[in-house]
Structure formats: structure tokens, C-alpha cells
Amino acid sequence: VVLHRLRILGVPGVRRLRAPRFTRGQTLLGESWELTRGLDFEPALIEAAIYGATLEQAAVGKLEEAARLAADSRLVELVHDAALAGLGGLSEGLLHHLLASLGRQPDLSVLGQTLAGLLQLADSEQQVLALATLAPVIDGAFARCVWLTESIKGAGAAAVKGHVEAIVALRDTVRFYGRSGRPTAAAARSLAELAERRRRDPEAPAYLRGAATGLRAALTLELGASDESAAPPLSDDELVRAFRGLREPSDYGDFLLGLFALAREELGQNEALFAAILSAVEELAEPTFLGALPALRQAMNYFPPRERVPIAERVLARYGGGARASVLGPIDVELAVSGRHRELRADERGRRFGLLAEPPP
């Protein structure tokens, strides 16, 4: 605790070489520090006294200053530093600056990363901060994310993956409330209402309509049974209409990217949806299909390999293939599409100069 407080104050000679890791893939207990005492050690302590009369007060004062001046992307780091320094909870000043910074954030992608980081910190096995301490900050980030999601417009806008990940963080916040014993009905209901408005909004970009449709499905399946006021689950007809109602074939991939990011487990094996996707793709001319292919491939990246194989087998079965499907290695889709465009241009020139026969009608 003392070392972390000295690190926060920027006292020279106190350097952390290795921090603990509490991820699912790797858990490392303990820390490594390098301590040296030079001529500037004691003068730095004297200068740090402007933040407080004790080491704890000085660390709190330094964090409050950092929260006032820092970029929003550092907010999670500051909260984590407060926990590691054994400050118990967030001081009133630090909490005020954190909430004020969240309230000013105009970028949904940045705010979504902050909310996801706060949830990861709250769920950490290390349990460095009490949930009651983190709750106001999570609530503030959640409310701001909802407001920014409501304001996104632009029917033809390109997909912004950071926006999709922010909506994933909203879904995960409701699930976190349920795991932590907090009331979830009000948050889930308001989020479901937001999803219903955005998925029906013709001015919303395709990726947002897809994410909203997935959010609606995820919340309905998870909370609908315990909430009598929740909307009924999306029917297969509604799901297919939402996909087939897209304006341009180029929107297919963006819509599915948002949809599967939010509800891969709920809708990833929906037969009616995949039949609609395959039918829509079959209707595309090859140049149009090539334009839509990168986004479609990106949407499929949300499926782990073990779930892609059954999808591939359904596609093979539709076109009469009898072999078992397998997962291919990494493919540069942009390069493949560029190569196919070159082939099409070469074929067109060959036919123009009589080097190739005209394709059958």
C-alpha cells in the first residue's frame, strides 16, 4: 500500500516492474518493485506534502488532481490506483471529478471502453474495491452510454466497432447488476425500450439497428421470464423483416456485425435468420457481393471456430455438398476481394477483344 501511494505521488526511486494479473487466461499473484534512494527522494516527499499532510491524504489529493486533468481513457486506471493504494473508497472529490468527466465525454467508443473496464474491475477476482464504491461510477458511465446511443444518426454511416462494443458494455452492465444482487428490472426495461426505438429507427445506421436488435433479443431472453412488463421475444418473422428491410446490400454485414456482437448465443443458430441471409446473398450480383463480403466476414468473426463449423455445414448442405466442413486458416478478405475484382476486369476486357466467349445469359 505504501509503495503504491508513493508511486501515485511520482516519488523517484519507486518503480513497479510487474503488476498482478487477474485475467481468465493468466493469473499472476504478487508484484515486483525496484527501490532506490537517491538525493531527490526526500525533496520529492516534501513537495508531495502540498497534496496532504499524510501519505494517504497526499495520494488522494494527487488522484483528485489527475482525475480533473486526465483523459477519460485513464479513468479506470485512476480508480484501480485508488484501490491498490488502500484508500478504502473513492473520496468525494475524486468521485466528483470522475462523474464530471464521464458526463462530458462525447465519444461513445471511449465511454464504452471505460464502462467495460469498470465492469472488469468490479468482477475482478482481486476484489480491490467494494461494489458500493464502484457503483456510482458504473451507474454514471451506464447513463451516459445510454444517452449517447440514443443520439446516433446517419442511415448510411459506416460501422463503428467501438459503438457496438459500447452497447455490449450496456448489456453486460445489466447482467453485472444481476450477479451483484442489485435490482435489474428498471435498468433492463429502460435498455430494452432504447433497443426497441433504435432498431425501428430508419435513420439509424445499419450496425446500430443490428446491435439494437441483438440487445433486444439478449435482454428479452435473459430477463423476460422474471419481468411481466417485458416485451415478448422477437419472433422469427420480425427478425427476418429487420434484416430484409435494410436499404442496401452493403448494409448486410454491418447489421449482422451488430446483431451477433450482442446476441450471438441467442440468435447465432437461428434457422430462419440464416435462411434469410443465404437467400439475400444469393440474389446479389457478384460485384455487389464482393463489396459486401468484408463486412459479412467481420460479422462472422464473432463466432468461435467450434460454432463456425455447424454454420459452414448448413451452407454446404444448402448447395448440395456432402463433405464435412472445416475451419480454414486466416484469410485476407480484402486481398481476396481485390484479386477477384482484377479477374472480373480481365475477363471483361478479354470478352471485349474477342479473347473470351460471352457468358451464358
C-alpha positions in Angstrom: 0.0 0.0 0.0 2.8 2.4 0.9 4.6 1.7 -2.3 1.5 2.3 -4.4 0.9 5.6 -2.6 4.5 6.7 -3.3 4.1 5.6 -7.0 0.9 7.7 -7.3 2.8 10.7 -6.0 5.5 10.1 -8.5 8.3 9.9 -5.9 11.5 9.0 -7.7 13.2 5.7 -6.8 9.9 3.8 -6.5 9.2 1.8 -9.7 6.8 -1.2 -10.2 8.4 -3.7 -12.5 5.5 -6.2 -12.6 1.9 -5.8 -11.7 -0.6 -8.6 -10.7 -2.8 -10.1 -13.4 -6.2 -11.4 -12.7 -7.4 -12.4 -16.2 -9.1 -15.6 -17.1 -6.2 -16.5 -19.3 -3.4 -15.7 -16.9 -3.4 -15.1 -13.1 -0.2 -13.8 -11.6 -0.1 -13.1 -7.9 2.4 -10.7 -6.4 4.3 -7.7 -7.6 7.9 -6.8 -8.4 9.3 -3.4 -7.4 12.6 -1.6 -7.8 13.5 0.7 -4.9 16.4 3.1 -5.0 17.0 6.1 -2.7 18.7 8.9 -4.4 19.3 12.6 -3.5 15.9 13.6 -4.9 13.9 11.2 -2.7 13.3 13.4 0.4 12.8 16.6 -1.6 10.1 14.8 -3.6 8.4 13.8 -0.4 8.4 17.4 0.8 7.0 18.6 -2.5 4.2 16.0 -2.3 3.1 17.4 1.0 1.2 20.1 -1.0 -1.4 17.4 -1.6 -1.9 16.4 2.0 -0.4 16.1 5.5 -0.2 12.3 5.5 0.7 9.8 2.8 -2.9 8.7 2.4 -4.2 12.3 2.1 -1.5 13.2 -0.3 -2.3 10.2 -2.5 -6.0 11.1 -2.5 -5.1 14.7 -3.4 -2.9 13.6 -6.3 -5.6 11.3 -7.7 -8.2 14.1 -7.5 -5.8 16.3 -9.5 -5.2 13.5 -12.0 -8.9 12.9 -12.4 -9.5 16.6 -13.0 -6.8 16.7 -15.8 -6.7 13.2 -17.2 -8.3 12.0 -20.4 -11.3 9.8 -20.0 -9.4 6.7 -21.1 -7.5 6.9 -17.9 -10.4 6.9 -15.5 -10.4 3.2 -14.9 -6.7 3.3 -14.2 -7.2 6.0 -11.6 -10.0 4.0 -9.9 -7.7 1.0 -9.9 -4.8 3.0 -8.4 -7.1 4.2 -5.6 -7.9 0.6 -4.8 -4.3 -0.6 -4.9 -3.3 2.3 -2.6 -5.7 1.0 0.0 -7.7 4.2 0.1 -10.8 2.2 1.0 -13.3 4.1 -1.1 -13.3 7.0 -3.5 -13.1 10.4 -1.9 -15.9 12.8 -2.5 -13.6 15.0 -4.6 -12.3 12.1 -6.7 -15.8 10.7 -7.2 -17.0 14.2 -8.3 -14.2 14.6 -10.9 -14.8 11.1 -12.2 -18.5 11.6 -12.7 -18.0 15.1 -14.2 -15.5 13.6 -16.7 -17.9 10.9 -17.7 -20.7 13.4 -18.1 -18.6 15.4 -20.5 -17.4 12.5 -22.7 -18.8 12.9 -26.2 -17.3 9.7 -27.8 -19.3 6.6 -27.3 -16.4 4.4 -28.2 -14.2 5.8 -25.4 -17.0 5.7 -22.9 -17.8 2.1 -23.8 -14.2 1.2 -23.1 -14.4 2.9 -19.8 -17.6 1.2 -18.8 -16.2 -2.2 -19.9 -13.0 -1.6 -17.8 -15.1 -0.6 -14.7 -17.1 -3.8 -15.1 -13.9 -5.9 -15.4 -12.5 -4.2 -12.3 -15.7 -4.9 -10.4 -15.7 -8.5 -11.5 -12.0 -9.0 -10.8 -11.0 -11.9 -8.6 -8.8 -9.5 -6.8 -11.9 -7.6 -5.5 -9.8 -4.5 -4.8 -12.8 -2.2 -4.4 -16.2 -2.8 -2.8 -19.1 -2.8 -5.2 -20.7 0.0 -3.3 -17.6 2.1 -4.1 -17.7 1.4 -7.8 -21.5 1.5 -8.2 -21.8 5.3 -8.6 -19.1 5.4 -11.3 -20.6 2.4 -13.2 -24.1 4.0 -13.0 -22.8 7.3 -14.3 -21.0 5.6 -17.2 -24.1 3.5 -18.0 -26.4 6.5 -18.1 -24.1 8.5 -20.3 -23.7 5.5 -22.7 -27.5 5.2 -23.0 -27.8 8.9 -23.8 -25.1 8.8 -26.5 -26.5 5.6 -28.0 -29.9 7.4 -28.3 -28.3 10.3 -30.3 -26.5 8.3 -33.1 -27.9 9.2 -36.5 -26.9 8.6 -40.2 -28.6 5.8 -42.1 -25.7 5.3 -44.4 -22.9 5.7 -41.9 -20.1 3.2 -41.8 -19.9 0.7 -39.0 -18.1 1.9 -35.8 -17.0 -1.1 -33.9 -16.4 1.0 -30.8 -20.1 1.9 -30.7 -21.0 -1.7 -30.9 -18.7 -2.6 -28.1 -20.2 0.2 -26.0 -23.7 -1.4 -26.4 -22.1 -4.7 -25.4 -20.9 -3.0 -22.3 -24.5 -1.8 -21.6 -25.8 -5.3 -21.9 -23.1 -6.6 -19.6 -23.9 -3.9 -17.1 -27.4 -5.2 -16.6 -26.0 -8.7 -16.2 -23.5 -7.4 -13.7 -26.3 -5.8 -11.7 -28.0 -9.2 -11.6 -24.8 -11.0 -10.4 -24.1 -8.5 -7.7 -27.6 -8.6 -6.3 -28.7 -5.2 -7.4 -32.2 -4.6 -8.8 -32.1 -5.1 -12.6 -35.7 -4.7 -13.7 -35.6 -0.9 -14.2 -32.2 -0.9 -16.0 -33.2 -3.8 -18.2 -36.6 -2.3 -19.0 -35.1 1.1 -20.0 -32.4 -0.6 -22.0 -35.0 -2.8 -23.8 -37.0 0.3 -24.6 -33.9 2.0 -26.1 -33.2 -1.1 -28.2 -36.8 -1.1 -29.5 -36.6 2.5 -30.5 -33.2 2.3 -32.2 -33.9 -1.0 -34.1 -37.0 0.6 -35.6 -35.4 3.9 -36.4 -35.0 4.3 -40.2 -32.4 7.0 -39.7 -30.2 4.8 -37.5 -27.1 3.3 -39.2 -27.3 -0.4 -40.1 -24.8 -1.5 -37.4 -26.7 0.3 -34.7 -30.0 -1.3 -35.8 -28.4 -4.7 -35.8 -26.9 -4.1 -32.3 -30.2 -2.8 -31.0 -32.0 -5.9 -32.4 -29.4 -8.1 -30.7 -29.7 -6.2 -27.5 -33.5 -6.5 -27.5 -33.1 -10.3 -28.0 -30.5 -10.7 -25.4 -32.4 -8.8 -22.7 -35.7 -10.5 -23.5 -34.3 -14.0 -23.3 -32.4 -13.2 -20.1 -34.9 -11.1 -18.2 -38.2 -11.6 -19.8 -39.3 -14.6 -17.7 -39.0 -12.6 -14.5 -40.4 -9.3 -15.7 -44.0 -9.4 -16.7 -43.8 -5.9 -18.3 -41.0 -7.0 -20.7 -41.8 -7.1 -24.4 -42.4 -10.6 -25.9 -39.4 -12.2 -27.6 -38.7 -11.3 -31.2 -40.4 -13.7 -33.5 -38.5 -15.3 -36.4 -40.7 -13.2 -38.8 -39.7 -9.9 -37.0 -36.0 -10.9 -37.1 -36.2 -11.7 -40.9 -38.1 -8.5 -41.6 -35.4 -6.5 -39.8 -32.7 -8.0 -41.9 -34.6 -7.9 -45.3 -35.7 -4.3 -44.6 -32.2 -2.9 -44.9 -31.8 -0.3 -47.6 -28.6 -1.5 -49.4 -26.9 -4.9 -49.7 -23.8 -3.2 -48.3 -25.6 -2.8 -45.0 -26.0 -6.6 -44.5 -22.6 -7.1 -43.0 -22.9 -4.1 -40.7 -26.3 -5.2 -39.4 -25.1 -8.7 -38.7 -21.9 -7.4 -37.0 -24.0 -5.5 -34.5 -26.5 -8.3 -34.2 -24.0 -11.1 -33.5 -21.9 -8.9 -31.2 -24.9 -8.6 -28.8 -26.8 -11.9 -29.3 -24.5 -14.5 -30.9 -25.5 -17.1 -28.3 -29.2 -16.3 -28.6 -29.5 -15.9 -32.4 -26.4 -17.5 -33.8 -28.1 -20.7 -34.7 -31.5 -19.3 -35.7 -32.5 -21.2 -38.8 -34.9 -18.6 -40.2 -32.3 -15.8 -39.9 -29.6 -17.8 -41.7 -32.1 -18.9 -44.4 -32.8 -15.2 -45.0 -29.1 -14.3 -45.1 -28.4 -17.0 -47.6 -31.4 -16.1 -49.8 -30.4 -12.4 -49.7 -26.8 -13.2 -50.6 -27.9 -15.5 -53.5 -29.8 -12.5 -55.0 -26.7 -10.3 -55.2 -24.8 -9.8 -58.4 -21.1 -10.7 -58.0 -19.7 -7.1 -57.8 -22.3 -6.2 -55.2 -21.5 -9.4 -53.2 -17.8 -8.6 -53.3 -18.5 -5.2 -51.9 -20.5 -6.7 -49.0 -18.1 -9.6 -48.3 -15.6 -7.9 -46.0 -18.3 -6.7 -43.6 -20.0 -10.1 -43.7 -16.8 -11.8 -42.9 -16.2 -9.4 -40.0 -19.6 -10.2 -38.6 -18.8 -14.0 -38.7 -15.7 -13.3 -36.7 -17.8 -13.1 -33.6 -18.3 -16.9 -33.8 -15.6 -19.1 -32.3 -14.3 -21.8 -34.5 -16.4 -24.6 -32.9 -19.6 -22.6 -33.8 -18.5 -21.7 -37.3 -18.3 -25.4 -38.4 -22.0 -26.1 -38.0 -22.8 -22.9 -39.9 -20.5 -23.9 -42.7 -22.1 -27.4 -42.8 -25.5 -25.8 -43.2 -24.2 -23.7 -46.1 -22.7 -26.9 -47.7 -25.9 -28.8 -47.2 -27.9 -26.0 -48.9 -25.8 -26.2 -52.0 -25.6 -30.0 -52.2 -22.2 -30.5 -50.6 -21.7 -33.8 -48.7 -18.2 -33.3 -47.3 -17.7 -32.3 -43.7 -16.9 -28.6 -43.1 -13.6 -27.5 -41.6 -12.3 -24.1 -40.4 -9.9 -22.5 -42.7 -6.8 -20.6 -41.6 -6.7 -16.8 -41.6 -7.7 -15.3 -44.9 -7.1 -11.7 -46.1 -10.6 -10.9 -47.3 -9.6 -7.5 -48.7 -6.8 -9.1 -50.7 -9.2 -11.9 -52.0 -11.8 -9.3 -53.0 -9.3 -7.2 -54.7 -8.0 -10.2 -56.6 -11.4 -11.2 -57.7 -12.2 -7.7 -59.0 -9.0 -7.9 -61.1 -10.1 -11.2 -62.5 -13.5 -9.7 -63.4 -11.9 -6.8 -65.1 -9.6 -9.0 -67.0 -12.5 -11.2 -68.2 -14.4 -8.2 -69.3 -11.5 -6.9 -71.4 -11.0 -10.4 -72.8 -14.6 -10.6 -74.0 -14.3 -7.0 -75.4 -11.4 -8.0 -77.6 -12.9 -11.4 -78.5 -10.5 -13.4 -76.5 -13.2 -15.0 -74.3 -16.7 -16.2 -75.1 -19.6 -14.2 -73.8 -21.1 -15.7 -70.6 -24.4 -17.6 -71.0 -27.5 -15.4 -70.2 
